[in-house]
Amino acid sequence: MILTSPDPFRLDGKVAAITGAGSGIGAAIALLFAQRGAKVAVLDIDATNGTRVVGDLRGHGLTAEFVPCDVTHEGAVASAFARVVECWGHLDILVNNAGIGHVGNLANTAESDFDRLYAVNVKGLFLCSKHALPHLLARQGVICNLASIASLIGIADRFAYSMTKGAVLTMTKSIAIDYMAQGLRCNCICPARIHTPFVDGYLEKNYPGREREMYQKLAAYQPMGRMGTPMEVAETALYLCSDASRFVTGQALPLDGGKLCT
């Protein structure tokens, strides 16, 4: 018989670094992980948002530290992970959540847009995983990457974004197979549309006066008739980063409101 903890979803004694944790999905993951007992490093390029999230967590008696990090620059990433380990002595969990979106097809995607998405969504994941790796190996830790259903199916007008999320999927599998024997697990989440500030900003910018109408159209893309929530992504990340998924690695877990069934 394999004995497990009374609650395999607890993260007591764990240190978790979450990139892009100053808002949206990352902030939800930081909150849930801290509530489950983890010490949480909130990594974000935006000091105002990152500090606010940490203040909220500490206000609820949770353990958190803001660590400034521009995931596109290796020096900044190296300093950030050194700071995390300096704070708490080790690192058990990395959630590569930092990412940006873009709407456009092949013809109307500018080179600057392509390069910007690559820098954040692909290079950023590479740099953070690379600099977290020695610390995670020392603890037989776990990496959870934020991919997208765009990693698995075609989505109209998401050319550059889909390129980056396809890379997230294949990097996830590469990390998993390369370090499986050393006890490191790596998985990714593939969400459909999640209601975040990015969605609201996109609607306000592109459909002034028609925000509600267009929101409903975006929500209807998921057969369940709504968008997902940041906390639903956080709950999936908790599963993949906890002992509850200790026999799971190299997987892409859809969180899609039934989209892949259609």
N, C-alpha and C positions, 0 to 999 in steps of 0.2 A: 504494500500500500504506500502511495506517495502522500506524505503529509503536507498540507498547505496551511497558510495562515488563515485565521478565522474569516478574514475579509481580504481576498486577493486583490481587491481594487484599492486598498490603502497604499499610500506612498510614504509612510513614515520612515525617516532616516534618509530619504532620497533627496538629491539635489537635481533640479530640473532647469535647464536653460531653454528659453522660448524666444525665438527671434520674431520680430514684428509684433511684440506683445503689448504695444502701446494703445491698441484699439482693436475693435472687431473680434475676429476669431482668436487671435493671439491673446487678447485680454481675457476672453472667456476661458481659454485653456489655462492661463495663469491662475485665475480665480479657482477653478475646479481642482487643479493640482494642489494648490495651497490648502484648500479646504480638506483635501485628502491626506494632508500631512507633509507634503514636500516643501522644501526650501526652494523658492522660485527666483531665478534670475530673469528679470524682464529686460530683454535686449531690444533696443529700438534706436533708430536714427533720430527720432523726435524726442528730445529731452522733456518737453512739456507734457506730452502724452504719457511717456514712460514713467515720469515722476508721479503723475496723477494716479496711474494704475497702482503703483507701489504704495502711495499714500492710502488709497482705498483698501488695499489688502492689509496693510498694517493697522488701519483703523478698525478692522475686524479681528485683530489679534493674530494675524497670519504673518508668516516669515517671508519677506521678499526684499530684493535689492534691485535698483535700477542700474543697468550697465549699458552705457552708450555704445552703439555698434553700427557702423556702416558696413553692411555685408558685402559690398562690392570692392572693398579695399582690404588686402590681406593684413597689412599692419594693424588696422583697426580691429579686425577679427581676432588676430593673435592676442592683442591687448585685452580684448573683451573676455576671452576664455581664461586668460591668465588671471584676470580680476575675479571671475567666478570661483576659480579654485582657491585663490587667495582668501576669499570670503569664507568658504565653507570646507575647504580641504580636499574636495573631490567633486566628481560630476557623474551622475548616473543616467540622466535622460537629456537628449537633445530633441527639441521639436523645431524643425525647419519650416517655420510658418511664413516668414517674411516673403512678400511677393507683390507684384503689381499686375494690373490687367491692361488690356488694350483691345479695342474694337476695330477690326479692319480685315480685308482680304489681301491676297497677294498683291494685287495691283495698287491698292491705296495704302499699303504699309510702307512708311518711310524708313530709310536705313537707320536713322537716329532712333526711331521707335523700336526697331528690331534689336539694335545694340543695347538699348536701355532695358528691355525685357530680359535679354540674355544676361546682362550684368547682374540684375537682381535675382531673377528666378532660377538661373542655372549656375552661374559663377558663384553667387551668394551661397547657394546650398553646398557647392563643392568646397568653398573656403571654410564655412562653418563646420562641416562634417570633418574636414581634414584636421582642423585645429582642436576639435573636440575629441577626435579619435583616440589619442593615447590615454586620455583620462577615462573615456568610456571603456576601453579595453581593460584597464586596471580594475574596473568594477563589474565587468561583464554586463555593460549597460545596454541601452536601447536608443535607436534613432527612429523618429516618426516624421515623415515628410508629408507636406501638403501638396498633393498632385491635383487632379481634376478629372471629371468624366471626359474632359477633352483629351486625356491620355488614352482613352479607350474607344471613343467614337468621334466621328466628325461633327464639328459644330460650326455653323455658318458664321462668317465674319469674325473669326477668332484665329487667324492664321499664325501670327507671331506668338500669341498666348498659348495656343495648342502646341507649337514647337517646343516651348519651354516646359510645358507640363508633360509632354512625352519624354523629354530628357529627365525630368524628375522620376518618372516611372522606371526608366532603364537604369538610372543611377541607384535607385533603391534596390533593384535586384542585384546589381553589381556589388554594392556594399554588403548585402546580405550573404551572397555566396562567397565573397573573399574573406569574410571575418566570422563566418558561422562556427568554424572549429575553435575559435578563440572566445566563444560565448557571447558575441555581440549580435543582437537582433536588429533588423531594419525593415520597416514596413512603410507604406504610404496610404493616405486616405484620398479617395477620388470623389469629391463632392460634386453635386449638381449646383444649381444657383442657391446661394446662401444670402440671406438678407443682412447686409452690412452697410456701413456708411458709404462704401464705394458705389453700391447700387443706387442709393438715394442721390448721391452726387451726380451719377451718370444720368439719371432721369431728369433732375433739375436742369442740367446743362443742355441736354439734347431734346427734351420734350416739355418745355415750360408751358404750364397750364394743362398739360395732359399726363401729369405724373401718375395719377391714380389709374387711369386707363392703361397706360403702358406697364405699370406695376402688375396689374392683373394679367396682362399678356405674358410677362416674364414668369409669373407664378404658375400659369397654366402649362408652361413647358414641362413641368414635372407632373406626371400622371396623378399624383396624390393631390394636385391642385394648389400647392403652396410652395414657397421657398423653404429651405432649411433654415435653422437658426444657428448662430455661433455656438450656443451651448450644446446643440446636438453634435456639432463637430468636436467640441471639447470632450464630450462623453465618449465618442469614438476614439479620440486620442488617448483618453484615460485607459480604455481597454487595451490598446496597443502598447502602451508604456508601462502597464502594470503586470503583476505576476499572473493575472487572469489569462494573458495571451502568451504565456511562457513557451508554448509549443508552436508559435506562429512567427515566421520570418520570411522575407522576400515577397510579401503579398501586397496587392493593391485592393483595398477594401472600399467598395462603392458606398456612397451615402447620397442616394440619387432620387429619392421619392418615387421610385419605380420606373425611372426613365429607361434603364437598360433592359427592362422587360418588354418594351414596346418595339 
